[in-house]
Structure formats: structure tokens, C-alpha cells
């Protein structure tokens, strides 16, 4: 069974990973050729909306705040 401290540490780890993803994401260039939103099969990449990443980050913040109030 995980303790609150274990969960807290895991949430912080996920937050840091997500922060790195957010730091690496840049808006897509405008006026390029190709099909938007289609993953590159060779690289295994997928397109993730920055707003979704921010929403996940907010959820993690709320989870950590809830743990800290316990």
C-alpha cells in the first residue's frame, strides 16, 4: 500500500515530466504543407493539444493540494 508521501512524490514526478513536455511544445507553424493532426508513423509521435496538457497539470496541482491538506 502506498503512503501519502509515496503518492505525493509520484504526483511531483508526474508534474515534472509534464512540465518538461509543456516546455518542449511549441505552436505549430502556420501555412505548412502536410496533414495536421496525423501522427508520424515512423517516429511513433502523436499530436497532443497544449490545452489538454495544461488541464492535466491543473488536475495534478489540485491532487497535490488535496494530499497536502490531509
mmCIF file of the N, C-alpha and C atoms, coordinates in Angstrom:
data_MODEL
# 
_entry.id   MODEL 
# 
loop_
_atom_site.group_PDB 
_atom_site.id 
_atom_site.type_symbol 
_atom_site.label_atom_id 
_atom_site.label_alt_id 
_atom_site.label_comp_id 
_atom_site.label_asym_id 
_atom_site.label_entity_id 
_atom_site.label_seq_id 
_atom_site.pdbx_PDB_ins_code 
_atom_site.Cartn_x 
_atom_site.Cartn_y 
_atom_site.Cartn_z 
_atom_site.occupancy 
_atom_site.B_iso_or_equiv 
_atom_site.pdbx_formal_charge 
_atom_site.auth_seq_id 
_atom_site.auth_comp_id 
_atom_site.auth_asym_id 
_atom_site.auth_atom_id 
_atom_site.pdbx_PDB_model_num 
ATOM 1   N N  . UNK A 1 1  ? 0.840  -1.180 0.000   1.00 0.00 ? 1  UNK A N  1 
ATOM 2   C CA . UNK A 1 1  ? 0.000  0.000  0.000   1.00 0.00 ? 1  UNK A CA 1 
ATOM 3   C C  . UNK A 1 1  ? 0.884  1.241  0.000   1.00 0.00 ? 1  UNK A C  1 
ATOM 4   N N  . UNK A 1 2  ? 0.527  2.210  -0.822  1.00 0.00 ? 2  UNK A N  1 
ATOM 5   C CA . UNK A 1 2  ? 1.304  3.442  -0.910  1.00 0.00 ? 2  UNK A CA 1 
ATOM 6   C C  . UNK A 1 2  ? 0.895  4.398  0.212   1.00 0.00 ? 2  UNK A C  1 
ATOM 7   N N  . UNK A 1 3  ? 1.884  5.046  0.777   1.00 0.00 ? 3  UNK A N  1 
ATOM 8   C CA . UNK A 1 3  ? 1.607  6.063  1.786   1.00 0.00 ? 3  UNK A CA 1 
ATOM 9   C C  . UNK A 1 3  ? 1.333  7.392  1.088   1.00 0.00 ? 3  UNK A C  1 
ATOM 10  N N  . UNK A 1 4  ? 0.834  8.369  1.862   1.00 0.00 ? 4  UNK A N  1 
ATOM 11  C CA . UNK A 1 4  ? 0.603  9.700  1.305   1.00 0.00 ? 4  UNK A CA 1 
ATOM 12  C C  . UNK A 1 4  ? 1.901  10.282 0.757   1.00 0.00 ? 4  UNK A C  1 
ATOM 13  N N  . UNK A 1 5  ? 3.004  10.040 1.452   1.00 0.00 ? 5  UNK A N  1 
ATOM 14  C CA . UNK A 1 5  ? 4.297  10.551 0.987   1.00 0.00 ? 5  UNK A CA 1 
ATOM 15  C C  . UNK A 1 5  ? 4.701  9.923  -0.342  1.00 0.00 ? 5  UNK A C  1 
ATOM 16  N N  . UNK A 1 6  ? 4.420  8.627  -0.515  1.00 0.00 ? 6  UNK A N  1 
ATOM 17  C CA . UNK A 1 6  ? 4.713  7.957  -1.778  1.00 0.00 ? 6  UNK A CA 1 
ATOM 18  C C  . UNK A 1 6  ? 3.877  8.558  -2.909  1.00 0.00 ? 6  UNK A C  1 
ATOM 19  N N  . UNK A 1 7  ? 2.609  8.777  -2.641  1.00 0.00 ? 7  UNK A N  1 
ATOM 20  C CA . UNK A 1 7  ? 1.707  9.358  -3.647  1.00 0.00 ? 7  UNK A CA 1 
ATOM 21  C C  . UNK A 1 7  ? 2.141  10.777 -3.980  1.00 0.00 ? 7  UNK A C  1 
ATOM 22  N N  . UNK A 1 8  ? 2.472  11.538 -2.949  1.00 0.00 ? 8  UNK A N  1 
ATOM 23  C CA . UNK A 1 8  ? 2.929  12.914 -3.133  1.00 0.00 ? 8  UNK A CA 1 
ATOM 24  C C  . UNK A 1 8  ? 4.178  12.947 -4.031  1.00 0.00 ? 8  UNK A C  1 
ATOM 25  N N  . UNK A 1 9  ? 5.127  12.061 -3.766  1.00 0.00 ? 9  UNK A N  1 
ATOM 26  C CA . UNK A 1 9  ? 6.352  12.002 -4.562  1.00 0.00 ? 9  UNK A CA 1 
ATOM 27  C C  . UNK A 1 9  ? 6.038  11.626 -6.011  1.00 0.00 ? 9  UNK A C  1 
ATOM 28  N N  . UNK A 1 10 ? 5.120  10.707 -6.201  1.00 0.00 ? 10 UNK A N  1 
ATOM 29  C CA . UNK A 1 10 ? 4.747  10.290 -7.565  1.00 0.00 ? 10 UNK A CA 1 
ATOM 30  C C  . UNK A 1 10 ? 4.063  11.428 -8.313  1.00 0.00 ? 10 UNK A C  1 
ATOM 31  N N  . UNK A 1 11 ? 3.181  12.162 -7.640  1.00 0.00 ? 11 UNK A N  1 
ATOM 32  C CA . UNK A 1 11 ? 2.498  13.298 -8.272  1.00 0.00 ? 11 UNK A CA 1 
ATOM 33  C C  . UNK A 1 11 ? 3.526  14.349 -8.698  1.00 0.00 ? 11 UNK A C  1 
ATOM 34  N N  . UNK A 1 12 ? 4.481  14.640 -7.829  1.00 0.00 ? 12 UNK A N  1 
ATOM 35  C CA . UNK A 1 12 ? 5.518  15.622 -8.159  1.00 0.00 ? 12 UNK A CA 1 
ATOM 36  C C  . UNK A 1 12 ? 6.340  15.143 -9.359  1.00 0.00 ? 12 UNK A C  1 
ATOM 37  N N  . UNK A 1 13 ? 6.652  13.856 -9.412  1.00 0.00 ? 13 UNK A N  1 
ATOM 38  C CA . UNK A 1 13 ? 7.391  13.297 -10.542 1.00 0.00 ? 13 UNK A CA 1 
ATOM 39  C C  . UNK A 1 13 ? 6.609  13.468 -11.840 1.00 0.00 ? 13 UNK A C  1 
ATOM 40  N N  . UNK A 1 14 ? 5.317  13.195 -11.796 1.00 0.00 ? 14 UNK A N  1 
ATOM 41  C CA . UNK A 1 14 ? 4.470  13.349 -12.985 1.00 0.00 ? 14 UNK A CA 1 
ATOM 42  C C  . UNK A 1 14 ? 4.386  14.823 -13.377 1.00 0.00 ? 14 UNK A C  1 
ATOM 43  N N  . UNK A 1 15 ? 4.272  15.716 -12.399 1.00 0.00 ? 15 UNK A N  1 
ATOM 44  C CA . UNK A 1 15 ? 4.234  17.149 -12.685 1.00 0.00 ? 15 UNK A CA 1 
ATOM 45  C C  . UNK A 1 15 ? 5.508  17.589 -13.414 1.00 0.00 ? 15 UNK A C  1 
ATOM 46  N N  . UNK A 1 16 ? 6.645  17.111 -12.952 1.00 0.00 ? 16 UNK A N  1 
ATOM 47  C CA . UNK A 1 16 ? 7.912  17.495 -13.571 1.00 0.00 ? 16 UNK A CA 1 
ATOM 48  C C  . UNK A 1 16 ? 8.006  16.970 -15.002 1.00 0.00 ? 16 UNK A C  1 
ATOM 49  N N  . UNK A 1 17 ? 7.541  15.756 -15.228 1.00 0.00 ? 17 UNK A N  1 
ATOM 50  C CA . UNK A 1 17 ? 7.529  15.203 -16.576 1.00 0.00 ? 17 UNK A CA 1 
ATOM 51  C C  . UNK A 1 17 ? 6.617  16.024 -17.472 1.00 0.00 ? 17 UNK A C  1 
ATOM 52  N N  . UNK A 1 18 ? 5.453  16.364 -16.977 1.00 0.00 ? 18 UNK A N  1 
ATOM 53  C CA . UNK A 1 18 ? 4.507  17.169 -17.740 1.00 0.00 ? 18 UNK A CA 1 
ATOM 54  C C  . UNK A 1 18 ? 5.067  18.563 -18.004 1.00 0.00 ? 18 UNK A C  1 
ATOM 55  N N  . UNK A 1 19 ? 5.736  19.146 -17.022 1.00 0.00 ? 19 UNK A N  1 
ATOM 56  C CA . UNK A 1 19 ? 6.361  20.458 -17.215 1.00 0.00 ? 19 UNK A CA 1 
ATOM 57  C C  . UNK A 1 19 ? 7.405  20.418 -18.334 1.00 0.00 ? 19 UNK A C  1 
ATOM 58  N N  . UNK A 1 20 ? 8.159  19.317 -18.401 1.00 0.00 ? 20 UNK A N  1 
ATOM 59  C CA . UNK A 1 20 ? 9.139  19.183 -19.483 1.00 0.00 ? 20 UNK A CA 1 
ATOM 60  C C  . UNK A 1 20 ? 8.433  19.087 -20.836 1.00 0.00 ? 20 UNK A C  1 
ATOM 61  N N  . UNK A 1 21 ? 7.333  18.352 -20.896 1.00 0.00 ? 21 UNK A N  1 
ATOM 62  C CA . UNK A 1 21 ? 6.565  18.273 -22.143 1.00 0.00 ? 21 UNK A CA 1 
ATOM 63  C C  . UNK A 1 21 ? 6.049  19.643 -22.546 1.00 0.00 ? 21 UNK A C  1 
ATOM 64  N N  . UNK A 1 22 ? 5.522  20.382 -21.580 1.00 0.00 ? 22 UNK A N  1 
ATOM 65  C CA . UNK A 1 22 ? 5.000  21.715 -21.870 1.00 0.00 ? 22 UNK A CA 1 
ATOM 66  C C  . UNK A 1 22 ? 6.104  22.656 -22.323 1.00 0.00 ? 22 UNK A C  1 
ATOM 67  N N  . UNK A 1 23 ? 7.276  22.531 -21.754 1.00 0.00 ? 23 UNK A N  1 
ATOM 68  C CA . UNK A 1 23 ? 8.398  23.386 -22.143 1.00 0.00 ? 23 UNK A CA 1 
ATOM 69  C C  . UNK A 1 23 ? 8.870  23.058 -23.562 1.00 0.00 ? 23 UNK A C  1 
ATOM 70  N N  . UNK A 1 24 ? 8.709  21.793 -23.973 1.00 0.00 ? 24 UNK A N  1 
ATOM 71  C CA . UNK A 1 24 ? 9.156  21.369 -25.296 1.00 0.00 ? 24 UNK A CA 1 
ATOM 72  C C  . UNK A 1 24 ? 8.133  21.619 -26.391 1.00 0.00 ? 24 UNK A C  1 
ATOM 73  N N  . UNK A 1 25 ? 6.887  21.891 -26.030 1.00 0.00 ? 25 UNK A N  1 
ATOM 74  C CA . UNK A 1 25 ? 5.861  22.086 -27.051 1.00 0.00 ? 25 UNK A CA 1 
ATOM 75  C C  . UNK A 1 25 ? 5.902  23.517 -27.551 1.00 0.00 ? 25 UNK A C  1 
ATOM 76  N N  . UNK A 1 26 ? 5.807  23.629 -28.840 1.00 0.00 ? 26 UNK A N  1 
ATOM 77  C CA . UNK A 1 26 ? 5.734  24.939 -29.474 1.00 0.00 ? 26 UNK A CA 1 
ATOM 78  C C  . UNK A 1 26 ? 4.528  24.941 -30.392 1.00 0.00 ? 26 UNK A C  1 
ATOM 79  N N  . UNK A 1 27 ? 3.925  26.089 -30.592 1.00 0.00 ? 27 UNK A N  1 
ATOM 80  C CA . UNK A 1 27 ? 2.779  26.135 -31.501 1.00 0.00 ? 27 UNK A CA 1 
ATOM 81  C C  . UNK A 1 27 ? 3.174  25.667 -32.898 1.00 0.00 ? 27 UNK A C  1 
ATOM 82  N N  . UNK A 1 28 ? 2.262  25.002 -33.555 1.00 0.00 ? 28 UNK A N  1 
ATOM 83  C CA . UNK A 1 28 ? 2.511  24.513 -34.908 1.00 0.00 ? 28 UNK A CA 1 
ATOM 84  C C  . UNK A 1 28 ? 2.646  25.689 -35.866 1.00 0.00 ? 28 UNK A C  1 
ATOM 85  N N  . UNK A 1 29 ? 3.585  25.596 -36.808 1.00 0.00 ? 29 UNK A N  1 
ATOM 86  C CA . UNK A 1 29 ? 3.740  26.679 -37.781 1.00 0.00 ? 29 UNK A CA 1 
ATOM 87  C C  . UNK A 1 29 ? 2.504  26.789 -38.665 1.00 0.00 ? 29 UNK A C  1 
ATOM 88  N N  . UNK A 1 30 ? 2.243  27.976 -39.133 1.00 0.00 ? 30 UNK A N  1 
ATOM 89  C CA . UNK A 1 30 ? 1.088  28.240 -39.986 1.00 0.00 ? 30 UNK A CA 1 
ATOM 90  C C  . UNK A 1 30 ? 1.536  28.226 -41.439 1.00 0.00 ? 30 UNK A C  1 
ATOM 91  N N  . UNK A 1 31 ? 0.711  27.670 -42.299 1.00 0.00 ? 31 UNK A N  1 
ATOM 92  C CA . UNK A 1 31 ? 0.989  27.709 -43.727 1.00 0.00 ? 31 UNK A CA 1 
ATOM 93  C C  . UNK A 1 31 ? 1.941  26.636 -44.212 1.00 0.00 ? 31 UNK A C  1 
ATOM 94  N N  . UNK A 1 32 ? 2.095  25.552 -43.476 1.00 0.00 ? 32 UNK A N  1 
ATOM 95  C CA . UNK A 1 32 ? 2.967  24.471 -43.938 1.00 0.00 ? 32 UNK A CA 1 
ATOM 96  C C  . UNK A 1 32 ? 2.145  23.440 -44.689 1.00 0.00 ? 32 UNK A C  1 
ATOM 97  N N  . UNK A 1 33 ? 2.815  22.573 -45.392 1.00 0.00 ? 33 UNK A N  1 
ATOM 98  C CA . UNK A 1 33 ? 2.123  21.509 -46.105 1.00 0.00 ? 33 UNK A CA 1 
ATOM 99  C C  . UNK A 1 33 ? 2.029  20.282 -45.221 1.00 0.00 ? 33 UNK A C  1 
ATOM 100 N N  . UNK A 1 34 ? 1.179  19.374 -45.581 1.00 0.00 ? 34 UNK A N  1 
ATOM 101 C CA . UNK A 1 34 ? 1.012  18.153 -44.805 1.00 0.00 ? 34 UNK A CA 1 
ATOM 102 C C  . UNK A 1 34 ? -0.369 18.121 -44.193 1.00 0.00 ? 34 UNK A C  1 
ATOM 103 N N  . UNK A 1 35 ? -0.635 17.051 -43.479 1.00 0.00 ? 35 UNK A N  1 
ATOM 104 C CA . UNK A 1 35 ? -1.940 16.864 -42.866 1.00 0.00 ? 35 UNK A CA 1 
ATOM 105 C C  . UNK A 1 35 ? -1.817 17.108 -41.369 1.00 0.00 ? 35 UNK A C  1 
ATOM 106 N N  . UNK A 1 36 ? -2.550 18.065 -40.888 1.00 0.00 ? 36 UNK A N  1 
ATOM 107 C CA . UNK A 1 36 ? -2.491 18.410 -39.463 1.00 0.00 ? 36 UNK A CA 1 
ATOM 108 C C  . UNK A 1 36 ? -3.122 17.308 -38.628 1.00 0.00 ? 36 UNK A C  1 
ATOM 109 N N  . UNK A 1 37 ? -2.496 17.017 -37.510 1.00 0.00 ? 37 UNK A N  1 
ATOM 110 C CA . UNK A 1 37 ? -3.063 16.081 -36.562 1.00 0.00 ? 37 UNK A CA 1 
ATOM 111 C C  . UNK A 1 37 ? -2.833 14.618 -36.876 1.00 0.00 ? 37 UNK A C  1 
ATOM 112 N N  . UNK A 1 38 ? -2.138 14.321 -37.961 1.00 0.00 ? 38 UNK A N  1 
ATOM 113 C CA . UNK A 1 38 ? -1.875 12.927 -38.308 1.00 0.00 ? 38 UNK A CA 1 
ATOM 114 C C  . UNK A 1 38 ? -0.506 12.548 -37.749 1.00 0.00 ? 38 UNK A C  1 
ATOM 115 N N  . UNK A 1 39 ? -0.451 11.495 -36.941 1.00 0.00 ? 39 UNK A N  1 
ATOM 116 C CA . UNK A 1 39 ? 0.828  11.102 -36.358 1.00 0.00 ? 39 UNK A CA 1 
ATOM 117 C C  . UNK A 1 39 ? 1.814  10.616 -37.398 1.00 0.00 ? 39 UNK A C  1 
ATOM 118 N N  . UNK A 1 40 ? 3.070  10.806 -37.117 1.00 0.00 ? 40 UNK A N  1 
ATOM 119 C CA . UNK A 1 40 ? 4.144  10.302 -37.963 1.00 0.00 ? 40 UNK A CA 1 
ATOM 120 C C  . UNK A 1 40 ? 4.378  8.841  -37.574 1.00 0.00 ? 40 UNK A C  1 
ATOM 121 N N  . UNK A 1 41 ? 3.949  7.936  -38.431 1.00 0.00 ? 41 UNK A N  1 
ATOM 122 C CA . UNK A 1 41 ? 4.014  6.502  -38.112 1.00 0.00 ? 41 UNK A CA 1 
ATOM 123 C C  . UNK A 1 41 ? 5.443  6.038  -37.872 1.00 0.00 ? 41 UNK A C  1 
ATOM 124 N N  . UNK A 1 42 ? 6.401  6.597  -38.580 1.00 0.00 ? 42 UNK A N  1 
ATOM 125 C CA . UNK A 1 42 ? 7.783  6.162  -38.439 1.00 0.00 ? 42 UNK A CA 1 
ATOM 126 C C  . UNK A 1 42 ? 8.357  6.521  -37.073 1.00 0.00 ? 42 UNK A C  1 
ATOM 127 N N  . UNK A 1 43 ? 7.996  7.701  -36.552 1.00 0.00 ? 43 UNK A N  1 
ATOM 128 C CA . UNK A 1 43 ? 8.569  8.129  -35.275 1.00 0.00 ? 43 UNK A CA 1 
ATOM 129 C C  . UNK A 1 43 ? 7.708  7.728  -34.081 1.00 0.00 ? 43 UNK A C  1 
ATOM 130 N N  . UNK A 1 44 ? 6.471  7.350  -34.328 1.00 0.00 ? 44 UNK A N  1 
ATOM 131 C CA . UNK A 1 44 ? 5.576  6.998  -33.234 1.00 0.00 ? 44 UNK A CA 1 
ATOM 132 C C  . UNK A 1 44 ? 5.027  8.217  -32.512 1.00 0.00 ? 44 UNK A C  1 
ATOM 133 N N  . UNK A 1 45 ? 5.167  9.390  -33.105 1.00 0.00 ? 45 UNK A N  1 
ATOM 134 C CA . UNK A 1 45 ? 4.698  10.633 -32.494 1.00 0.00 ? 45 UNK A CA 1 
ATOM 135 C C  . UNK A 1 45 ? 3.192  10.770 -32.595 1.00 0.00 ? 45 UNK A C  1 
ATOM 136 N N  . UNK A 1 46 ? 2.625  11.453 -31.619 1.00 0.00 ? 46 UNK A N  1 
ATOM 137 C CA . UNK A 1 46 ? 1.215  11.803 -31.670 1.00 0.00 ? 46 UNK A CA 1 
ATOM 138 C C  . UNK A 1 46 ? 1.095  13.291 -31.375 1.00 0.00 ? 46 UNK A C  1 
ATOM 139 N N  . UNK A 1 47 ? 0.005  13.880 -31.792 1.00 0.00 ? 47 UNK A N  1 
ATOM 140 C CA . UNK A 1 47 ? -0.245 15.295 -31.552 1.00 0.00 ? 47 UNK A CA 1 
ATOM 141 C C  . UNK A 1 47 ? -1.084 15.416 -30.288 1.00 0.00 ? 47 UNK A C  1 
ATOM 142 N N  . UNK A 1 48 ? -0.613 16.243 -29.345 1.00 0.00 ? 48 UNK A N  1 
ATOM 143 C CA . UNK A 1 48 ? -1.346 16.478 -28.110 1.00 0.00 ? 48 UNK A CA 1 
ATOM 144 C C  . UNK A 1 48 ? -1.553 17.978 -27.982 1.00 0.00 ? 48 UNK A C  1 
ATOM 145 N N  . UNK A 1 49 ? -2.790 18.366 -27.774 1.00 0.00 ? 49 UNK A N  1 
ATOM 146 C CA . UNK A 1 49 ? -3.144 19.764 -27.630 1.00 0.00 ? 49 UNK A CA 1 
ATOM 147 C C  . UNK A 1 49 ? -2.549 20.326 -26.339 1.00 0.00 ? 49 UNK A C  1 
ATOM 148 N N  . UNK A 1 50 ? -1.894 21.468 -26.415 1.00 0.00 ? 50 UNK A N  1 
ATOM 149 C CA . UNK A 1 50 ? -1.283 22.100 -25.242 1.00 0.00 ? 50 UNK A CA 1 
ATOM 150 C C  . UNK A 1 50 ? -2.324 22.356 -24.159 1.00 0.00 ? 50 UNK A C  1 
ATOM 151 N N  . UNK A 1 51 ? -3.539 22.703 -24.539 1.00 0.00 ? 51 UNK A N  1 
ATOM 152 C CA . UNK A 1 51 ? -4.602 22.962 -23.556 1.00 0.00 ? 51 UNK A CA 1 
ATOM 153 C C  . UNK A 1 51 ? -4.903 21.706 -22.745 1.00 0.00 ? 51 UNK A C  1 
ATOM 154 N N  . UNK A 1 52 ? -4.842 20.554 -23.368 1.00 0.00 ? 52 UNK A N  1 
ATOM 155 C CA . UNK A 1 52 ? -5.062 19.296 -22.638 1.00 0.00 ? 52 UNK A CA 1 
ATOM 156 C C  . UNK A 1 52 ? -3.942 19.044 -21.635 1.00 0.00 ? 52 UNK A C  1 
ATOM 157 N N  . UNK A 1 53 ? -2.717 19.323 -22.047 1.00 0.00 ? 53 UNK A N  1 
ATOM 158 C CA . UNK A 1 53 ? -1.584 19.166 -21.129 1.00 0.00 ? 53 UNK A CA 1 
ATOM 159 C C  . UNK A 1 53 ? -1.733 20.113 -19.935 1.00 0.00 ? 53 UNK A C  1 
ATOM 160 N N  . UNK A 1 54 ? -2.159 21.329 -20.197 1.00 0.00 ? 54 UNK A N  1 
ATOM 161 C CA . UNK A 1 54 ? -2.355 22.304 -19.116 1.00 0.00 ? 54 UNK A CA 1 
ATOM 162 C C  . UNK A 1 54 ? -3.472 21.837 -18.172 1.00 0.00 ? 54 UNK A C  1 
ATOM 163 N N  . UNK A 1 55 ? -4.509 21.239 -18.719 1.00 0.00 ? 55 UNK A N  1 
ATOM 164 C CA . UNK A 1 55 ? -5.610 20.729 -17.897 1.00 0.00 ? 55 UNK A CA 1 
ATOM 165 C C  . UNK A 1 55 ? -5.115 19.599 -16.986 1.00 0.00 ? 55 UNK A C  1 
ATOM 166 N N  . UNK A 1 56 ? -4.312 18.709 -17.531 1.00 0.00 ? 56 UNK A N  1 
ATOM 167 C CA . UNK A 1 56 ? -3.744 17.627 -16.719 1.00 0.00 ? 56 UNK A CA 1 
ATOM 168 C C  . UNK A 1 56 ? -2.871 18.214 -15.618 1.00 0.00 ? 56 UNK A C  1 
ATOM 169 N N  . UNK A 1 57 ? -2.092 19.236 -15.950 1.00 0.00 ? 57 UNK A N  1 
ATOM 170 C CA . UNK A 1 57 ? -1.223 19.875 -14.948 1.00 0.00 ? 57 UNK A CA 1 
ATOM 171 C C  . UNK A 1 57 ? -2.069 20.477 -13.832 1.00 0.00 ? 57 UNK A C  1 
ATOM 172 N N  . UNK A 1 58 ? -3.180 21.105 -14.169 1.00 0.00 ? 58 UNK A N  1 
ATOM 173 C CA . UNK A 1 58 ? -4.073 21.685 -13.156 1.00 0.00 ? 58 UNK A CA 1 
ATOM 174 C C  . UNK A 1 58 ? -4.681 20.594 -12.276 1.00 0.00 ? 58 UNK A C  1 
ATOM 175 N N  . UNK A 1 59 ? -5.026 19.470 -12.864 1.00 0.00 ? 59 UNK A N  1 
ATOM 176 C CA . UNK A 1 59 ? -5.562 18.357 -12.094 1.00 0.00 ? 59 UNK A CA 1 
ATOM 177 C C  . UNK A 1 59 ? -4.518 17.822 -11.111 1.00 0.00 ? 59 UNK A C  1 
ATOM 178 N N  . UNK A 1 60 ? -3.275 17.728 -11.550 1.00 0.00 ? 60 UNK A N  1 
ATOM 179 C CA . UNK A 1 60 ? -2.204 17.286 -10.662 1.00 0.00 ? 60 UNK A CA 1 
ATOM 180 C C  . UNK A 1 60 ? -1.983 18.278 -9.522  1.00 0.00 ? 60 UNK A C  1 
ATOM 181 N N  . UNK A 1 61 ? -2.053 19.568 -9.840  1.00 0.00 ? 61 UNK A N  1 
ATOM 182 C CA . UNK A 1 61 ? -1.925 20.594 -8.795  1.00 0.00 ? 61 UNK A CA 1 
ATOM 183 C C  . UNK A 1 61 ? -3.023 20.421 -7.735  1.00 0.00 ? 61 UNK A C  1 
ATOM 184 N N  . UNK A 1 62 ? -4.243 20.185 -8.194  1.00 0.00 ? 62 UNK A N  1 
ATOM 185 C CA . UNK A 1 62 ? -5.373 20.010 -7.276  1.00 0.00 ? 62 UNK A CA 1 
ATOM 186 C C  . UNK A 1 62 ? -5.205 18.738 -6.436  1.00 0.00 ? 62 UNK A C  1 
ATOM 187 N N  . UNK A 1 63 ? -4.723 17.683 -7.045  1.00 0.00 ? 63 UNK A N  1 
ATOM 188 C CA . UNK A 1 63 ? -4.481 16.435 -6.326  1.00 0.00 ? 63 UNK A CA 1 
ATOM 189 C C  . UNK A 1 63 ? -3.422 16.617 -5.249  1.00 0.00 ? 63 UNK A C  1 
ATOM 190 N N  . UNK A 1 64 ? -2.336 17.284 -5.604  1.00 0.00 ? 64 UNK A N  1 
ATOM 191 C CA . UNK A 1 64 ? -1.277 17.523 -4.627  1.00 0.00 ? 64 UNK A CA 1 
ATOM 192 C C  . UNK A 1 64 ? -1.762 18.425 -3.494  1.00 0.00 ? 64 UNK A C  1 
ATOM 193 N N  . UNK A 1 65 ? -2.540 19.439 -3.822  1.00 0.00 ? 65 UNK A N  1 
ATOM 194 C CA . UNK A 1 65 ? -3.093 20.319 -2.784  1.00 0.00 ? 65 UNK A CA 1 
ATOM 195 C C  . UNK A 1 65 ? -3.995 19.534 -1.842  1.00 0.00 ? 65 UNK A C  1 
ATOM 196 N N  . UNK A 1 66 ? -4.791 18.621 -2.397  1.00 0.00 ? 66 UNK A N  1 
ATOM 197 C CA . UNK A 1 66 ? -5.664 17.796 -1.579  1.00 0.00 ? 66 UNK A CA 1 
ATOM 198 C C  . UNK A 1 66 ? -4.864 16.892 -0.656  1.00 0.00 ? 66 UNK A C  1 
ATOM 199 N N  . UNK A 1 67 ? -3.797 16.318 -1.174  1.00 0.00 ? 67 UNK A N  1 
ATOM 200 C CA . UNK A 1 67 ? -2.934 15.472 -0.334  1.00 0.00 ? 67 UNK A CA 1 
ATOM 201 C C  . UNK A 1 67 ? -2.283 16.284 0.776   1.00 0.00 ? 67 UNK A C  1 
ATOM 202 N N  . UNK A 1 68 ? -1.881 17.492 0.458   1.00 0.00 ? 68 UNK A N  1 
ATOM 203 C CA . UNK A 1 68 ? -1.206 18.333 1.453   1.00 0.00 ? 68 UNK A CA 1 
ATOM 204 C C  . UNK A 1 68 ? -2.153 18.783 2.564   1.00 0.00 ? 68 UNK A C  1 
ATOM 205 N N  . UNK A 1 69 ? -3.456 18.826 2.298   1.00 0.00 ? 69 UNK A N  1 
ATOM 206 C CA . UNK A 1 69 ? -4.434 19.222 3.321   1.00 0.00 ? 69 UNK A CA 1 
ATOM 207 C C  . UNK A 1 69 ? -4.752 18.077 4.274   1.00 0.00 ? 69 UNK A C  1 
ATOM 208 N N  . UNK A 1 70 ? -4.399 16.858 3.911   1.00 0.00 ? 70 UNK A N  1 
ATOM 209 C CA . UNK A 1 70 ? -4.711 15.685 4.742   1.00 0.00 ? 70 UNK A CA 1 
ATOM 210 C C  . UNK A 1 70 ? -3.865 15.610 5.973   1.00 0.00 ? 70 UNK A C  1 
# 
